């Protein structure tokens, strides 16, 4: 027989059936309850809110006809019922004719208190419009007391609970999709838009975070042209792969752009970026590698700074790809303390000749640390140089060149790369107008 709480009820008549207890006074909580959990064995905890002891006894007897599938509790008022709600309450049978708050207003009050609990509206009136209104307000079904038998009541409770669970699953799915769309929009806006108008350079970039379903990782890049016509390019890599590292990468990129437009260059720019990193990182073990280039207008030369980052590839027609100098570079940002007033440069510049027509491929180490086959061998810079050379001989250029390279790196790795990958290709070819891809 289904279990039901029982205690003395001073308001009940001596001629009435054995009374069902009035619940003890309790403070009504206002925080929404979590989704109910079905107890072991499949027994459902059901709360009846009805001011009639006779009706409560009738509900108890109806459920007893079917078997011990439902644990029934009873409250005589809406306030007392909401006070008895807990995380185990799978379904509420609510009388819409309660003196203290019946009707649809009482139903709405109950749903605000327990939005994830199934509710069956109950009345003694066979009013189709009231039933439809109750379901529209959030009830799972509408029952008329005189039409209920034990099997119908048990089935209605079971169905109501399952429908509520399905509704909750759909709600969580929609919320997850909306959060995903919002995160995607946010991350997309945090990726840079190059500001190279008037430079005569073509700019192509590809970015793939290592985190599953993420659009943003710890890698970052940017390219801007300042008022004097100089083109500044940066690519960097924050160690780690989580959202904290992605946020730090965004902070460093925005700081770099701001400092470039403020007129900082070279050592002063890098030392300021290190201070930004030291203030923003969550741990002293976090560091960032960085490659920075400054290309003056109409010049065949560029100034290169490396902070623990792989050197770019110089691409020219009818020549093999060439790795720019890297033996002069300094440490990654945040890896070592600043030198202070020693006068020695931590990140000395290197002037490199590009020529009149050229391409520069900047990349993060995720591109060259992919495996080759099932062993431990990595692609490395030599493997990248050979690969890019082969693709150039095949006539691949611009975005097709970097797209093909990234696809081949993934194929050699046997699947998606575990690390974040950013690749930039900056090219100058005669008087070609600037383009962005």
N, C-alpha and C positions, 0 to 999 in steps of 0.2 A: 504494500500500500504506500502511496507517496507520502513522504514525511511532511508534517506541517507543525509550525510552532503553536503551542497552546499555553494559555495562562488564564487566570480569573478575569472576567470582564464585568464590572459592577453594573453596567448599563443593560446587560442582557436580561431577558425575562426568564423566570424559572420554567416556563412551559416551552421555551425554545430549545432547539438542539444544542448539544454541548458547544459552548461558545468558543470562537477562535479569538486569540488574544489581541487586545489593542497594543500596539508597539509602545515601548518606553519612550518618553520624550527624548529628543536628540537634536543637536544643532545641525541645521541643514548646511552641508558643504556647498560651495559655489563653483569649485573647479570641476571641469568636465571629467567624467570617469574614463579610464582606459577601456579598450575593447574587452568584453567579457571572455572568459576562458571556460570551456566546457569541462566540468570535473571528470576525474577518472571514472570509467565505466559508462560514460555517455549520459549521466543523469543531469538534467537541466535545472538550474535554479531559477524559479519563476516567482515574481512578486505580484500579488493581487492587491490593487488599491480600490476598495469598495466599502461604503459605509454600512452595508447590511451584513450582520453576522449570518443570517439565513442564506444569503447568496454566497457568502464565503464558504459555508459548510457545503452548499450544493456544488460549488466548484471542486472542493476537496473530494467529494464523493464521486463526481464525474471522472476525475483523474484516477481515483482508486479503481474504477472499473477496468482501466486499461492495464495498469501495472506500475511498478516503481520506476517510471521514467522521468518523473518530475518531482523536484523538491519545492513545495509550495510554502510561501510566507505571505502574511496578510497584514495590511495596514488600512485603517479606517478613514484616514484623511490624506490629502495630497502632500501636505507638509510632512506628516509622519512617514509617508511612503518614500519621499525623496531622501529623508534622513536614513532610511533603511537600505538605500541603494549601495551596492559595492561592486567591486570588479568582477565578482562571480555571477552577478545578476544577468542572465542570458535574455530574459524576456519579462516585460511588464504587462499585466492585464489591467487596463485603466478604465474604470467606470466613468463615462462622460457626464453622469448626472450627480456628481459629488456636490454636497452642499457648500464645501469650502473652496471650490475652484474647479467645477466641472466644465464640460463643453470643450470647445477647441482651444480656449485660452489656457485651460489646465493642461491640455495635451502639449501645447507649445512650451509651457513652463517645464514640464517633465523632459521634453526633448532637449531643451537647453541644458538641463542638468546632466542628462545621459544621452548625448547625441549618437553614441555608438551601440546603444542597447536597443534590441527589437521591442516594439510596442504594439500591442493589440488593443484597439479601442473597443469597449464593450458598452452596450446600452440595452435597455428594455424596450426601446422603440425601434420598429423596423422602418427607419427613415433612410431611404436610398441616398438622398442628397446629403444627409449628415455623414453617412458612411463614406461617400466620395470625398467630402470635405476633409474628413479625418485622415484618409489616405493621402490626399493632396498636402495636408499639413505635415506629414511625415510618418504616420502610423503604417505598419506593414499590412494590416488588414482590419476589418470591421466585423464584429460578431454581435448577434442579437441573443440575449440570454435564453429566451424561450425556445430558440432553435438549436441550442448546443447540446450535443451528447458527448460522451467520453472520448470516443475515437475522433470526432471532429475537433474537439478542443485540443487533444494531444497533437493531432496532425497540424492544426493551425499554429500551435506553438513551435513545432519543429520547422515548419515551412517559414514562419516569420523569422526565426533565428538564422536559417540558411540564407534567406533573401537579404537580411541585414548584413551578413558576412559578405555576400556577393557585392552589395552596395559599397561596403567599406573597402573591399579589395579594388573595386573600380575607382573609388575616390582616391585611394593611395596611388594607384597607377596614374591617374590624371595629375595628381599633385607632383609625382616624380617626373612626369613628362614636362610639366610646366617649369619645375625647377631646372630640369636639364636644358630646356630652351632658354631660360633666363641666364643660366651659367654660360651657355654657348654664346649668347649675345654679348655678355659681359667680357668673356675671354676674347671674342673676335675684336671688340673695340679696344682691347688692350694690346693687340698686335699693331705694329707701327705702320703708318702710311709714309713712305719716303718723300722727302721734300727736295727734289732735284730739278725742278723746272728751270730751264735755261742752261743746264750743264752740258747738254749734248751727249749724255750717257744713257745707255739702256740698263735697266735694273730688273733682275729676276730673282725671286726668293721662293724657297720651299721650306716648310716648317712642319715637323711631325713630332709631337710629344710622345715620350715613352709610356706615360700613364694611359691605361685603358680608358676610353671614352672621354679623355680630356682634350681640349684644344690648345692648352697652354702648358708649357713645361718650364724648366729652369734655364733653357737656352733663350737668348735674346739677341736682337739685331736692330740696326737703324741706319739710316743714311740721310744726310741733310746737306744743303748748299747754303753757305753763309753769304752775307752781303758782299764780301770781297770776291765772290765767285769760287772759293775753295769748297771742294766736296769732301765731306767727312763721313767715314764709314766705320761702323763698329759691329763686332760680333762677339758674343760672350757666352759663358756656360757656368751656371751656379752648380756646385756639387750637390748631388741628391736629386730626387725625382718627385717629391711630394708637392702639395699645394703651397707650403711655406716657401719652398725654393722657387716656385713659379712666381709668387708674389714678390720675392726679393729680386728676381730677374726683371720684372716690370719696373720696380723701383729704381734699379740701376739704369735701365734704358731711359726712363724719363729724366733721371738726374743727368745722364750723359747728354741728352739732347739740350736740356736747359743750360748746362754748363758750356756747351759748344756755342750756343747762341749768345751766351754772356761773354764770350771771348776767351775762355780758358782753352789752353792747348797743352799737348805733351805731358810733361811731368806734373805740372800743376793740376791738370785735369784728372790724371790718374790718381794722384794722391788724394784729391777731393773725393773721387769715387770710392777709394778705400775707406775714407772716413764715413761715407754714407753706408757702405756695407757693414762696417763695424758697429754702427748704431742700429741698423735694421735687422741684422741676422739674429736668429734665435739661439745660436750656440757659437762659441769661439772657434769651433772646429769647421765652421762653414767658410768656404772661400769661393772665389770666382775667377776663372781664366778669361782673358780678353785679348782681342786683336783689334787694333785701331789704325786706320789709314787716313792721311790728309793729302788730297790731290789738288794742286793749284791749277787754275785755269790755263789752258794752252801750254801746259808744261808736260814734258815727257818723264817727269820724276814724281815720286810720292814719298811721303815720310811715313815710316812704319814703326809702330810700337807693339811689342808683344809682352803680355803678362801671363806667362805659363801656358800660352795658347798655341795650337798648331799654326804654322806659317801658311799663308795663302799660296795658291798656285797661279802663276803667270801664264796666260794662254795667248799664243800668237800664231798667225798663219804660217804654215810651212815649217813649224818648229815643234819639237816635243814640249809638253808642259814642263814648266820649270818651277821648282820650289823656291820661294823667296827666302832670303837669309833668316836664320832663326837662332844662331849661336850667341847673339848679343842680347837676347830678351831677358826680362826681369822676372821676378816671382809672381805667382797668381795674387790677385788682390785679397787681402785678409790673411794671407799665409804667414807673412813675416811682419813685425812691427816696422813703423816708418823709421827712416834713418835719421830724422831730425835735422840738425843744423850742420851735418858733416859736409855738405856741399856735393856729396856723391849722388848721382842719379840712380834711382832704383830701376827705372824703365827708360834707358837711353834710346834716342831715336836712331833709325837707320834710313838713310836716303837710298831709294832703290829706283833704277831706271826701268820704265815701262815701255817706252817707245811711243810712236805716234798712233798706232792702232793696236789695241790689246784687249784682253779679257782678264779679269781677276776673279778667282773663285775662292771665297771665304767659307769656312765650314767649321762645325764643332766636332769634337772627337767621336761623337756617336756615329759619324759616317765612316770612320776608319777603324773603329774598334769592333765592327761586326766580324763574326767568324766566317771562315771559309770551310764549308763542309762540316762534318760531325766532330772534327778534332778541335785542338786548341789554337790553331793557327788563325791569326787576325789578318785583315786586309792591309792595314798600315798605310803609311803615306806612299811608299813605293808602289804598292798595289793600286792605290788610287791614281797615281801618275800614269801608270801603264793603262789603266782602264779609260781614263779621260783621253789619253793619246789615241787609243783605238777608236773611240767614239768620234773624235775630231776627224780622223782619217776617213771615217764612214760618212762624213758630211754633216754630223749633228752639231747644231748651234743653239745658243740662247736657252730658252726654257726646255726645249726638247733634249738638250745635252744634260741638264741637271736632272730632269725627270727620268731619263734612261739610266743615268748613273745611280740614282737612288733605287730604282727598281732592280738593277743588277746587284747592288749591295745587299738588298733584302733577299734576292734569290740565292746568292752565295751563302747568306746566313741561315737559309732554310726557313725563313719566315720574317715577320716584323722584327725590327731592332728593339732591344730592350731599353736602350738609352734614347734621350731626346736627340733630335737631329735638326739642325738648321743649316741651310746652304744658300749662299748669295752668289750671284754672278753679275758683275759690273763690267760693262764693255764700252769701249770707244772705237767707233769705226767711221773715220772721216767726219762728215758733217751730219751724221744720222741724228734725228731728233730724239729727245729723251722718251723712253717708254717704260712702263711698269707692268710687271706680271707677277 
